[in-house]
Amino acid sequence: GSPISISTHNLPFSAIYQYLKENTNAHIWFLGVKPYSYERLSDETTAFANRIIDVLNSLDRQKKLSIIKTYATLAATLR
Protein backbone atom coordinates (compact mmCIF):
# COMPACT_ATOMS: atom_id res chain seq x y z
CA GLY A 1 0.00 0.00 0.00
CA SER A 2 0.92 3.65 -0.14
CA PRO A 3 2.63 5.33 2.79
CA ILE A 4 0.44 7.40 5.09
CA SER A 5 1.38 11.03 5.60
CA ILE A 6 0.44 12.72 8.86
CA SER A 7 0.97 16.40 9.56
CA THR A 8 0.16 18.49 12.61
CA HIS A 9 -0.72 21.26 10.15
CA ASN A 10 -4.03 19.52 9.45
CA LEU A 11 -5.03 19.13 13.10
CA PRO A 12 -6.50 21.79 15.38
CA PHE A 13 -4.22 22.88 18.22
CA SER A 14 -6.87 21.73 20.71
CA ALA A 15 -6.59 18.13 19.44
CA ILE A 16 -2.78 18.13 19.61
CA TYR A 17 -2.87 19.73 23.08
CA GLN A 18 -5.43 17.22 24.37
CA TYR A 19 -3.44 14.27 23.01
CA LEU A 20 -0.17 15.47 24.57
CA LYS A 21 -1.86 16.34 27.87
CA GLU A 22 -3.45 12.89 28.14
CA ASN A 23 -0.38 10.92 27.03
CA THR A 24 2.51 12.73 28.73
CA ASN A 25 3.30 14.31 32.06
CA ALA A 26 4.59 17.41 30.30
CA HIS A 27 3.34 20.94 30.69
CA ILE A 28 2.25 21.88 27.17
CA TRP A 29 2.79 25.27 25.56
CA PHE A 30 2.26 26.30 21.97
CA LEU A 31 4.34 29.10 20.57
CA GLY A 32 3.59 30.24 17.06
CA VAL A 33 6.14 31.75 14.73
CA LYS A 34 4.91 33.50 11.60
CA PRO A 35 6.87 32.11 8.65
CA TYR A 36 8.61 34.41 6.19
CA SER A 37 8.02 31.91 3.43
CA TYR A 38 5.92 28.81 2.83
CA GLU A 39 8.39 27.50 0.25
CA ARG A 40 11.13 26.51 2.69
CA LEU A 41 12.28 27.22 6.23
CA SER A 42 13.77 30.69 5.91
CA ASP A 43 16.96 31.86 7.62
CA GLU A 44 14.88 34.48 9.49
CA THR A 45 12.48 31.87 10.88
CA THR A 46 15.37 29.60 11.86
CA ALA A 47 17.13 32.49 13.62
CA PHE A 48 13.92 33.42 15.46
CA ALA A 49 13.37 29.82 16.59
CA ASN A 50 16.99 29.64 17.78
CA ARG A 51 16.47 32.81 19.85
CA ILE A 52 13.42 31.25 21.50
CA ILE A 53 15.38 28.06 22.25
CA ASP A 54 18.25 30.09 23.73
CA VAL A 55 15.89 32.03 26.03
CA LEU A 56 14.13 28.86 27.23
CA ASN A 57 17.45 27.05 27.79
CA SER A 58 18.81 30.03 29.72
CA LEU A 59 15.73 30.17 31.95
CA ASP A 60 15.92 26.41 32.51
CA ARG A 61 19.58 26.61 33.56
CA GLN A 62 18.67 29.36 36.02
CA LYS A 63 15.72 27.31 37.37
CA LYS A 64 13.43 30.21 36.42
CA LEU A 65 10.89 28.45 34.27
CA SER A 66 7.42 29.64 35.19
CA ILE A 67 4.61 30.46 32.81
CA ILE A 68 4.28 34.15 33.68
CA LYS A 69 8.02 34.86 33.92
CA THR A 70 8.82 32.94 30.76
CA TYR A 71 6.08 34.70 28.79
CA ALA A 72 7.29 38.11 30.00
CA THR A 73 10.91 37.27 29.20
CA LEU A 74 10.08 35.97 25.72
CA ALA A 75 7.87 38.97 24.99
CA ALA A 76 10.62 41.40 26.01
CA THR A 77 13.45 39.50 24.30
CA LEU A 78 11.75 38.90 20.97
CA ARG A 79 10.45 42.41 20.31
Buried (B, 14 or more C-beta within 10 A) or exposed (E): EEEEEEEEEEEEEEEEBEEEEEEEEEEEEEEEEEEBEEEEEEEEBEEBEEEBEEBBEEBEEEEEEEEEEBEEBBEEEEE
